[in-house]
């Protein structure tokens, strides 16, 4: 299999934890790439660098808020001054609020989730495409974009927006590789703000981040444009296609009867 990432530079958001952390290790250790990680925790970035050991020289990081356009423009300008032109951008960073009903979700929360999960991806893509017009782009989406999940209005909406944005980008720019992947539930710190997820139904079905990262890395190496990853993601995708109305209602019913504490703030009408 041709390794088009060998000795090339990759920009990866959300590199300090979860899927991003595991992807960073795979790209560097297995594919010989150089990774510039984007995040906000220097402590986590330093820990990742130490974990890379003798390959740490191929990892560097920048700390900034990805939801601010000027930060991406400044980052692109810095790369230009340093003569660095990344071959691949992986928009992996994401945020997830606690499960709750739409009317109980603050507008500020909705706006923040949309900025991180969708708008930031647009900022990053625009800024780095201006730096190098042939840069490949991979957006890590979610199965929630294929099958909306009750209690996740901001998250499902943001991922649906990312799906539409990526699909249009693929149609409009066919000269470069643009991919989008839909992972199912994964054991990451995405749910760090919701302690109810511990030992819940979500935790039981979740795939380990390292396994999900391996699946994603293989798809990137093959330049796959689309992939649904994880048995739960594939099941959700199928249900939404076969029964787009009753199927979603069925999933909501299963969540309700599970009596899982993670859905306490969703089914509070009983």
N, C-alpha and C positions, 0 to 999 in steps of 0.2 A: 504493500500500500504506500503510495507516494505521500511523504510528509511535507506538505507545503508550509508548515509552520516552523520548520527547523531554522534556528538562528534568526527568526523574525520577531518583531516586537508586537506584543498584544497588550491592549488596554482593557482592563477588567474591573468593572465596578462591583462593589460589595465583596472585595477580595479577602477581607479579614475574617470572615466566618461562613459557616454552612457550605452550600454548594460552591460559592466563589472561592473559598479557601481550598477546597478539594480540587477544584478546577485549576487553580494556580499551581498546585503541586504536580498535577498530571501534565500540564503544559510545559512546565520546566523540567521535571524529572524524566518524563517519558518521551516528550516531543522535542526537547531541546530548544524551546522558545524562550524569549525574554519577556517578562511580564511586568507591566506597570500597574500596580493595584491602586484603586481609588477607594477611599473609605474615610472614616472619621475617628477611628480609634488607633492611636499610635501604639498603644500597648499591644493590641492584637496584631498589628502589622509587624512589630518587632518580634513577637513570639513566632509568627509565621516565618519570618526571615531566619530565625534560629533553627526552626524545624527543617528548613531546606538544606542546612549544613553546607557541604562543599559547593552546592549549586546556588547559594544565597546571592552570589554576584550577579545572577541573572534576574534578580528580583529587586524592584524599587517601588516606592509608593508615594502617593500624594494625598494629603488630607484636606478635603474641602466638601462643602455641601453641594451635592450633585443637582439639587433642585433650583440652583441659581445660575442663570444663563451666563452671567459675567465670569463665573468661576471656570466654566468650560472654555470660554474665549481666552481667558488668561492662561489656562493650561495648554491650549493649542499654541498660543504664542510662545510659551516657554519651550515646547517641543520644537518649534520652528527654529528658535535661537540655538537650541542644542543640536540641531540637525537630525532629529529623530522623527521618522515617518512611519507610524504603526501600520501593520498590514491588516490587523484585525481589531475590531472593537466588540467586546462582549458586554452588553447591558444586562447585568445580572442583579444588581441591587434592587431590593424591594422592601415594602413595609406592609404590615397587616394590623388593623385595629382589632380590638376584642370583638367577639361575636355579639351583635346586638341588632335590634330592630331598626328599621329606617328612621322612624320618628324619634328614636332615642339617640341617634347619631349626630353629634354636633357638626355644624357646617364646616368648622375649622378642620375637623378630622377628615372630612370628605375631601376638602381642598388639598390637605397635606398628602393624603394617599395618592390622589391624582397626580400631584406634582412629582412625587418620588417614583411612582410606578410607570407613569406615562410621559409627562412633560419633560422630565429629566432625560429620558431616552432620546427625545427629539432634540434637546439642547446638545447632548453629547454627539449624536449623529451629525448634526449640522456643523458643529465646530470642527470635528475631526475630518469630515468630508471636505471642508474648505481647506484644511491642511493638506490632505491627500485624497484626491477625488476617487481613487480606485480602492480605498479602504473597504474591506469586507465588514459586514455588520451581522452580529448574532444577538437576537433579543430573547431573553429567557422570560417566557410568559407564564401561563398557568392554566390548568384544566378548568379553572373558574371562568376563563374566557370562552370556553366551549360549552359550558353548562353552568349557568349562574347558580350560586349556592345561597340559600336563605340565611340571613344574618350577616351577609358579607357584601352589602350593597356598594360601599366605596371600593373595596378590593375587586370585586367582579367587574364593576364599571371601568375601573382603571385598566384592568387586564384586557377587557373587551376593546377598549380604545387602542391599546398597544397592538392587539391583533389586527385591527383594521388599518392602523398606521403602517404596520410592517407589510401587510398584503399589498397595499397601494404602492409602497416603496418598491416592492419586488416587481410589480407590473410596470412601473415607470422607469426603473433603472435595471435593465436586464444585463448590463455589461459587467456587473460585479456581483459577488456572492453575498446574498442577504438571506439569513435563515431565521426561523422562529421555532422555538420548542415549547411544548406544553407539559411540564412535569406535574405529576400528581403530588399528593401529600408527602412531604419530605421532612426528615428529622433535622430541623435547623433552628436557629434562634428567631425565626420570623414571628413566632408566637410568644416572644419573650415577655410581652406586656400582659399576657393572659395565662395566669397560673392554673386556670381550670383545664388547660390542655394536657397537663401532666397526667399520665396513666388514663387518658380519656380514649374515646373511640378513635380520635384523630391520631393519637400517639401509637395506637395499636396497628393501624393500617399504614403508617408512614414508612417510607423507604429511607434507609440511611443515606446521609448526604454524600458519602464517598461513592456509593453504588450509583446514585443518580448522576453524580459528576462524571463517572466513567461512561455512562450511557450518552451523556451530552457531548463529551469529548470525542467519542467515536463518530457521532453524527457530524460534528464540526470537521473532523479530519476527512470525512467523505463528502463534505460540502452539501449535506442534505439541507433542503430548504424548509422542510417542515417535519416535525415528529411529535407524536403524543407518547409520553414516557410514564410508565407505571401502570399497573393493572387497574387501579382506581380511576386514573385519568382516562384510560381506554374505555372503561365501563361508562363513565360519565359522558364521554363523547358519543358513544353508541346510543345511550338512552336519549340524549338530547336530539339526536338525528331522527331516531325512530318515532319518538313521542315528545316533541318540543314543548308541549303544554302539560300533558298528564305525566310525562316522565319526570319533569322537574318537581311536580307536586308529589310524586311517589318518593323521590329522594328526600324531600322535606318531611314527608310522613315517617320515613325510616329514621331520620334524625330525631324527630319528635318522640317516637316510641322507644328510642334508645335510652332515654332518660339520662343521657350523659350530662355531667355538670358543665361541660364546655358550652352547652346550648341554653344555659339557665336564662340568659338575658334575651334569648330569641323567642322561646315559647313560654312567655310569661303571662299568657292569657288564661292559664288554667288555674 
